[in-house]
Amino acid sequence: MALVLYAGGGNKNAFKALIAAEYSGVKIELVKDFQMGVSNKSAEFLKMNPIGKVPVLETPEGPVFESNAIARYVARVKADNPLYGSSLMEYAHIEQWIDFSATEVDVNIGKWLYPRLGFYHYVAVSEEASIAALKRALGALNTHLASSTYLVGHSVTLADIVMACNLYIGFARIMTKSFTAEFPHVERYFWTMVNQPNIRKVMGDVKQAESVPPVQKRTAAPKEQKPKEAKKEAKEAPKPKSVEKPDEEEEAPKPKPKNPLDLLPPSKMILDDWKKLYSNTKTNFREVAIKGFWDMYDPEGYSLWFCDYKYDEENTVSYVTLNKVGGFLQRMDLCRKYAFGKMLVIGSEAPFKVKGLWLFRGTEIPKFVLEEVYDMELYEWTKVDISDEAQKERASAMIEDLEPFDGEALLDAKCFK
Ligand SMILES: N[C@@H](CCC(=O)N[C@@H](CS)C(=O)NCC(=O)O)C(=O)O
């Protein structure tokens, strides 16, 4: 039985095992049709990990949870794996940096980022404390890396893999250039790491955050990264007074600026009605859902777009391709109120093609989506001409996951709704 990893796409904790596997020649399959918030709450999943979080690795001898433990297991599948160094001391230092990465780097990035994303209550003083603790950790890391390319020894070890994955979410989501410039050796290290072919294969292109995300009102966390349990705990636990600002000092809730799409003239098409029809149609999909879609479609209030991934030749590994698409959908979360999308991963063997169909409010692709979702520029966007029956049929086929598509089987079809 192969090793099977339970996680959705774009999860930095799952990356650790996938990268360790690339370095170790270990085969890991990503479980099919994993749905965050559903699959990980099933009774079967809870038997594997009672806290209901991902990733979990299913092995022939039983499950393992906690991403660092999984990565350690994967590395040790290969006897005398250089990822674990070549002496007891190197082994100790690798473990040292893995723990440092988890407790000093990852925790503080999370404490800075997640409240801003609305997963926890935002408290300005707590944020300051987290940033200070993160800077202290990065300062120490910077000093260490001033005289070494890697954390331990002269090649990549498991410590580098775990550190790169933990830094990844920081660099990608909140640690802008002006923040990281203070730690030039960490910067050099991070970019060297994410450009290692085995890491790039799993992470894809990494871009540094251009701005610190604004504080969001507390909402449900996005599907993949949702630290729901922690969020619940945060809600239930008494707040430590010493780190909280008194209420009157708390940042006044800023009135949320209206999205320009809310100012468009009303449309006869109600996006939620379409999403419900799509989700609730279990039989006769063509006659019910597709027909319903075209009956509802309002080309004055909405537009439909085909997207084609520009770099299909890079889609040589199935789970990496699926991860890329999963990450894209996660980043589109910011336009859920204004969009519906289908993304197809096409082909039964590599290189896989990625194509999609998107419905957006308004007659153009919303500007904020183009500006904030960096994946948008990785695709070629073509407006669907609904007066052209062939294009209309192609759009219907995409909504329906019709196979074969362009003469090929579908590896996966993901829906954004
Ligand atoms: N310490 C755990 C953290 C796992 C974790 O927070 N997983 C998140 C996704 S990145 C999750 O499953 N959240 C779902 C939930 O909280 O219910 C690890 O490293 O594996």
The ligand as an ORCA input file, in Angstrom:
! r2SCAN-3c Opt
* xyz 0 1
  N       0.265     21.235     14.123
  C      -0.490     20.739     13.001
  C      -1.327     21.884     12.455
  C      -2.345     21.383     11.504
  C      -3.353     22.447     11.103
  O      -3.524     23.511     11.735
  N      -4.035     22.138     10.033
  C      -5.052     23.020      9.532
  C      -4.840     23.223      8.047
  S      -3.246     23.929      7.726
  C      -6.391     22.308      9.706
  O      -6.515     21.131      9.456
  N      -7.413     23.042     10.115
  C      -8.727     22.474     10.228
  C      -9.327     22.682     11.569
  O      -8.743     23.436     12.356
  O     -10.381     22.107     11.805
  C       0.475     20.216     11.917
  O       1.580     20.745     11.791
  O       0.098     19.269     11.220
*
